[in-house]
Amino acid sequence: MENVRIEEKNAHILKIELNSQGDYVSVSADDPTLLDRFTAGARRIYELAEEIPGKLDVISGRYEGKDSFLDIMDKTAEMSGVNVGFSEAAATVIDGIFGEGTLRKYFRDIYEEIPDFLPDADCIMDFLEQVIPVMEGLFGQKIERQREAGRARMAKYQPQDHKKPGRMP
């Protein structure tokens, strides 16, 4: 019996270090769903963030002229709910892109001090602003590797391999 072993040679993994303790997430541009997940996820987070001011304005409008302690507390709770909802939704989106617990790793120092910490919109946008250039670089490298591989495949063929067949006498 003859055994043959083959090994992958083209798949690349990028480890993105998220904190000073060395926690990381791994991604690969060779996963065709990664770009879709990342672009759809980032777009969704930006959409959610853009909705916040409008939602807060609606809440403020409902409590205009209501100055009792209970009204102020209700208004504050509703506004807080908008921010909490954004943070929970954005964390779910980020975990869907990079894996479960990504923000827990990124904010590890804070979670160690405050286990129930939930990053706010500014924290989440900061994370995205740092990871977007990394992802752009990853996909840029993938495109360049594909170009080089295509050139290498084409270099195997001699020009005479591409000649049109001549007429037969």
N, C-alpha and C positions, 0 to 999 in steps of 0.2 A: 504494500500500500504506500502510496506517495502522498506526502503532506505538503501543502503550499501555504505559505503565510504571506498575507498582504497587510500593509500598514497605511493609515491615513497620512497624507503628507501635506494636504492643503488647508486643513481646518486650523484656525488660529483662535486662541482664547486671550482675552484681555482681562486682567484683574484690575479693578478700580479700587484703590485703597480709600476708605471712607473716614478714617480717623487715625490718631497718633498711636493707637494700640494695635494697628495692623489689620483691623477688620476690613473685609473687602467684599465686593460682588464680582462675579465673573460673567462676561458677556462674549458673544462671538458674532461677528458680522457674517459668518457662514450660516447662521440661523436666519433663514429668510423671513421669519416672523418678527424678528427683533426690530427692524426698521419700522414696520407697521405698528407694532406695539408702542414703540417710543414716540413716533410722530403723533399717533392718535392720542396717546396718553398725555403728552406735553400739551397738545391742542386742548384736550379736555380740561386740564388743570388751568390753563390760561383763560378758558371760557368761564370756568367756575369762579376764578379770581375776579374777572370783569363783572360778574353778576353781583358781587358782594355790595358795592356802593349803592346800587339800585335797591337791593333788598333792605339795606340799612335805612335808606331814605324813606321807604314805604313805612317801616316801623316807626321812624321818627315822626312821620306825618300823622300816624294814628294816635300818637301820644301828645301831639301839639296842644298846648294849653292845659295839660293835665300835670299838675305839679305835686300831687300828693306822694307821700313816701311809697305807698304801694304801687302807684302808677310808675314811678321812677324805677322801682325794683322790677316790675313786669317788663318795662321797656328794656332795661339792662339785660334781663334774662333772655328776651327774644333776640336782642342783638348778639348776645353771646352765642345763642343757638345757631345763628347764621355762620359765625366764625368756626364753631365746633363742627358744624356740618361740612363746611369747606375742608377743614383739616382732615377729618375722617375720610372723606371722599378722595382727597388728593393722596393720602397715605395708601389707600387701597389701590389707586391707579399706579403709584410708584412701585408698590410691591408686585403688581401685575407685570411690570416691565422688568424689574431687576431681581425679584425674588422676595420672599417673605422676610420681613424684618429689616429692610434696607434703611429706613429712617431711624430705626432703633440703633443700628450700627453707626450711622452717620452722626447721630446725637448721643452717642454712648455715654459720654461724660455727664450729660444732663440726666439721662435715664438712670444712671447709677445713683445720683443724688435725689431724683424725683421720679420714682418708678411709673407714676401715672401721667407723666408729661405727654402733652400732645402738641407737636410743633404748629405754630400759627402760620398764617399766610406768608408773612415775611420770611420765616425760616424755610418754608417749602420752596418759595421762589428763589431763595439763595441757593438751595440745593440744585434746583434746575439750572440756574445760571452757571453753576460750576460744572455740571455734568453735560450740558449741551455741547460745549467745545470738544469734550472728550469723545462724545458720540459722533460728532462731525468728523473728527480725525479718524476714528475707527472706520467709518464708512468710506472716507476718502482713501484710506490705505487699502481697503477691500477693492475698490474700483481700480486702483493702480495695480494691485496684484492680478486682477482679472485681465487688464491690458497686457501686462508682461507675459502672463501665461498664454494669451492669444498670440502674441508675437513669437513666443518660443515654439508654439505648435506650428505656426506658419513657416518658421525658419527651417523646419524639417523637410519641407517640400522644395524641390528644385524648380527653377522657372520653366523648364521643359515639361514639368508635370502639369502645367496649366495652359499649355498650347492647345489651340483649337485643332481638332483632327483635320488633316488635309484631305483633299479629294483623292479618291482611289482612281488609278488609271484605267 
